[in-house]
Amino acid sequence: MNGEMKVHGHFNGLKTTLLFALMWGIIMLIWWATGGSRGTLGIYIVIGLATTFGSYWFSDKLAIASMHAREVSEAEAPTLYRIVRELSARAGKPMPRIYVAPTESPNAFATGRNERHAAVCCTQGILRILNEREIRGVLGHELMHVYNRDILTSAIASAMATVITYLGYSLMYFGGGRDRENDSGGLGLVGVLLSAILAPIGASLIQMAISRTREYDADEDGSRLTGDPEALASALNKITYGAQVNRMPKTAGTQSVSAMMIANPFSAVGFSKLFSTHPPTEDRIDRLMAMARQMRAQEVYGGPASGPAQIRY
C-alpha cells in the first residue's frame, strides 16, 4: 500500500465529553438527593484525583511491573522493532519502548501517560501463535491507544468512578448530611439505599462503556494505520481461542492490566459480560471485515487515502 494512511475521527471528543458529563451528573444527583455535605463530596473528589494522578503518571511502570515484563533489545526482537518503528513513523510519533511478558496466554497492551513515555508489551504466547502480519495488526491497534490518549481518558474515568463508588458507600454507612427535619417521607433513606446499590454499578457501567468505545476506535484507527483490517481480525480470533487454552493467572496484577489488553484475558459469561471492558470479539471481527471490504472497494474506485496520519485528541 502506498503512502501514509489517514486516521479518521469518530467524534471521540464529543463522546468522551458526554460520558464524563453523565458521570458528573450521577455524582451531583447522588449528592443532592441524599443531602451529602460539601465536605464529603470534596474529600472523595480529592481522593479520586490523587489516586488517578499516581496511576496515570506511573501507568507504564505499574502495568509493566504487574505483568513481570522485561524490556527487550532490537537484537532480541528484531521483528517487533521493525514493525513498531514503521508504524510509529507512519503516525509521525516517537517510537515506544518494547517489552515481553513471560506468560503463554496470548495478549498485548500499550501504556504510558503520553507518546514520549509509552510502552508496548506482548506476551510470549501471542508471539508464538501469531504470524508477522497479525502481530503488525495488533501493534497498530495498541499504538493508537497511546496516540489517541486513551490512557488519560481511562484514568479520568477511573477517578470519577472512584468518586461515585466511595460516595455511594459513605452514604450507605453514614447517611446524608441534610437536615433530617426537612426530610419528608423518608426520601433521604430511599436515596441513601439507591445510592449505595446503584452508584458502584453505574460507575462501572460508564467506565466500561468508555473502554468499549475506545476498543472499537483503536480497531479502526489501527487498521487504517496498518492498512490491513483482516490481519487484526485474524489475530483477534486466534487470541480469543488461545486465551481459553492458556488462561492467564488471575492475580491482582493481571486484573489491573486486563482492561488495557487487546482482548479480555478472563472469560466473561452470563451476567459478567455486562461489566466486561471489551466488546464481543465477534462484533469486532465483523466490523473489521466490513472495513476491509470498504477499503478494497475504495482502492478499486477511488484509490487509498493518503497524507499524514491524523491522531484524535
WOFEN-V529128 format. One record per backbone hydrogen bond with DSSP energy under -0.5 kcal/mol. CO is the residue of the C=O (numbers start at 1). NH is the residue of the N-H. Records with the same first field share a line. If there is no record, write none. Layout:
BEGIN
CO = NH, NH
END
This chain:
BEGIN
5 = 7
6 = 8
11 = 15
12 = 16
13 = 17
14 = 18
15 = 19
16 = 20
17 = 21
18 = 22
19 = 23
20 = 24
21 = 25
22 = 26
23 = 27
24 = 28
25 = 29
26 = 30
27 = 31
28 = 32
29 = 33
30 = 34
31 = 36
32 = 35
34 = 178
35 = 177
37 = 41
38 = 42
39 = 43
40 = 44
41 = 45
42 = 46
43 = 47
44 = 48
45 = 49
46 = 50
47 = 51
48 = 52
49 = 53
50 = 54
51 = 55
52 = 56
53 = 57
54 = 58
56 = 59
58 = 62
59 = 63
60 = 64
61 = 65
62 = 66
63 = 67
64 = 69
65 = 68
70 = 100
73 = 77
77 = 81
78 = 82
79 = 83
80 = 84
81 = 85
82 = 86
83 = 87
84 = 88
85 = 89
86 = 90
87 = 91
88 = 92, 93
89 = 92
90 = 309
97 = 120
98 = 72
99 = 122
100 = 70
101 = 103, 124
103 = 125
104 = 106
107 = 123
108 = 262
109 = 121
111 = 119
114 = 117
115 = 118
118 = 97
119 = 111
120 = 99
121 = 109
122 = 101
123 = 127
124 = 128
125 = 129
126 = 130
131 = 135
132 = 136
133 = 137
134 = 138
135 = 139
136 = 140
137 = 141
138 = 142
139 = 143
140 = 144
141 = 145
142 = 146
143 = 147
144 = 148
145 = 150, 151
146 = 149
149 = 153
150 = 154
151 = 155
152 = 156
153 = 157
154 = 158
155 = 159
156 = 160
157 = 161
158 = 162
159 = 163
160 = 164
161 = 165
162 = 166
163 = 167
164 = 168
165 = 169
166 = 170
167 = 171
168 = 172
169 = 173
170 = 174, 175
171 = 175
179 = 182
180 = 183
182 = 184
184 = 187
186 = 190
187 = 191
188 = 192
189 = 193
190 = 194
191 = 195
192 = 196
193 = 197
194 = 198
195 = 199
197 = 201
198 = 202
199 = 203
200 = 204
201 = 205
202 = 206
203 = 207
204 = 208
205 = 209
206 = 210
207 = 211
208 = 212
209 = 213
210 = 214
211 = 215
212 = 216
213 = 217
214 = 218
215 = 219
216 = 220
217 = 221
218 = 222
219 = 223
220 = 224
221 = 225
222 = 226
223 = 227, 228
228 = 231, 232
229 = 233
230 = 234
231 = 235
232 = 236
233 = 237
234 = 238
235 = 239
236 = 240
237 = 241
238 = 242
239 = 243
240 = 244
241 = 244, 245
242 = 246
245 = 247
249 = 251
251 = 255
252 = 256
253 = 257
254 = 258
257 = 260, 261
258 = 261
260 = 110
265 = 248
267 = 269
269 = 272
270 = 273
271 = 274
272 = 275
273 = 276
280 = 284
281 = 285
282 = 286
283 = 287
284 = 288
285 = 289
286 = 290
287 = 291
288 = 292
289 = 293
290 = 294
291 = 295
292 = 296
293 = 297
294 = 298
295 = 299
296 = 300
297 = 301
298 = 302, 303
309 = 311
END
